[in-house]
Amino acid sequence: MKRYEFLEHVSDAYIAAYGKTLEEAFQNAAEAMFQTMIETRTVTLALEEIVTVEGSDREALLYNWLETLLLKFDIEGKVYSKFEVEKIEKKEGGFALKATIRGELYNANKHKPKVDVKAVTYHQMEIKEHEGGCELKFILDL
């Protein structure tokens, strides 16, 4: 099963991420977002962090997950290439995600920048779970 693919869109990055589980699809969505911005195969796994996010529904959880990672890039200057979503669970008032992410500080010479991602959007966001897997679709504003 492919992890993600870039779909056709006029001006932004339209991504479909796949997984056998919702957790795996969220991992692949994060990888696809960073692959949009940089060449992820150049990222050394020098840093390890635990990330927790919440959302009122699965779409809000996906948005908050990607937005948290984008802010880590924009504010803290960190890039990541390994994402392990340990669990996504339903709780009172919505959903919660816990993940371990690995990467390093951004270096333009090393990480080969591609395009700037301005924001994660809800536009055309979809989460479909079916027998045998999960598919996420979302747009990144470039």
C-alpha positions in Angstrom: 0.0 0.0 0.0 1.4 3.4 -0.9 1.7 5.8 2.1 0.6 9.0 0.3 0.2 10.7 -3.0 0.0 14.2 -4.3 -3.3 14.9 -6.1 -3.9 17.4 -8.8 -4.7 20.9 -7.6 -4.3 24.3 -9.4 -2.3 26.3 -6.7 -2.0 24.3 -3.5 -0.8 20.9 -2.3 -3.7 18.4 -2.3 -2.6 15.2 -0.5 -4.1 11.8 0.0 -2.6 9.8 2.8 -3.3 6.1 3.4 -2.9 3.6 6.2 -4.1 0.2 7.5 -5.2 2.2 10.6 -6.2 5.8 11.3 -2.9 6.1 13.2 -0.9 5.0 10.3 -2.7 7.4 7.9 -2.0 10.3 10.3 1.7 9.3 10.3 1.7 9.3 6.5 -0.1 12.6 6.3 2.6 14.2 8.5 5.4 12.7 6.3 3.6 14.0 3.1 3.4 17.5 4.6 7.1 17.6 5.3 7.9 16.0 1.9 6.0 19.0 0.4 8.4 21.4 2.2 11.8 19.6 2.1 13.5 16.4 1.0 12.7 14.3 4.1 15.3 11.6 3.3 18.0 14.1 4.3 16.7 14.5 7.8 18.8 12.9 10.6 16.9 11.5 13.6 18.8 13.6 16.1 15.8 14.9 18.1 12.9 12.9 19.6 9.7 14.6 21.0 6.4 13.5 22.3 3.4 15.4 20.8 -0.2 15.3 22.0 -3.1 17.1 20.3 -6.8 17.1 20.7 -9.7 17.8 18.3 -13.5 18.0 18.6 -13.8 15.5 15.7 -11.4 13.5 13.5 -11.1 16.4 11.0 -10.2 18.8 13.8 -7.7 16.3 15.1 -6.0 16.0 11.7 -5.9 19.8 11.3 -4.4 20.3 14.8 -1.9 17.5 14.3 -0.6 19.0 11.0 -0.8 22.5 12.3 1.2 21.6 15.4 4.0 20.1 13.3 3.9 23.1 10.9 4.3 25.4 13.9 7.3 23.4 15.1 8.9 24.1 11.7 7.9 27.8 11.5 8.6 28.7 15.2 11.2 26.3 16.4 13.0 25.6 13.1 12.7 21.9 13.3 12.1 19.3 10.6 10.9 15.7 11.0 10.9 12.6 8.9 9.7 9.9 11.3 6.3 10.0 12.9 4.9 7.3 15.2 1.3 7.9 16.2 1.0 5.7 19.2 -2.8 6.1 19.6 -5.8 8.0 18.6 -8.6 7.7 21.1 -12.1 9.0 21.4 -12.7 10.9 24.6 -15.3 13.1 26.1 -15.6 16.1 23.8 -13.7 14.7 20.9 -10.5 12.8 20.1 -6.9 12.8 21.3 -3.6 11.8 19.6 -0.3 10.9 21.1 2.8 10.6 18.9 6.6 10.4 19.0 8.3 12.5 16.3 11.9 12.4 15.2 14.0 14.9 13.3 16.5 17.7 13.6 17.0 21.5 13.3 16.4 22.8 9.8 19.4 23.5 7.6 18.5 24.9 4.2 21.8 23.6 2.7 21.2 20.1 3.9 17.3 19.7 3.6 16.8 21.1 0.1 13.8 23.4 0.5 10.9 22.9 -2.0 7.9 25.1 -1.3 6.7 27.1 1.7 3.5 25.8 3.4 1.6 28.7 4.7 -1.2 26.8 6.4 -3.2 23.6 6.8 -6.8 24.0 5.6 -10.1 22.3 6.2 -11.0 22.8 2.5 -11.8 19.4 0.9 -10.6 17.6 4.0 -11.9 14.0 4.1 -11.4 11.1 6.4 -12.7 7.7 5.2 -12.3 4.5 7.1 -13.2 1.3 5.3 -12.5 -2.4 5.5 -8.7 -2.8 5.1 -7.7 0.8 5.8 -8.1 4.5 6.0 -7.8 7.4 3.6 -7.2 11.0 4.5 -7.4 14.0 2.0 -6.4 17.5 2.8 -5.1 20.7 1.3 -2.0 22.7 2.3 -2.0 26.4 1.4 1.2 27.2 -0.4 
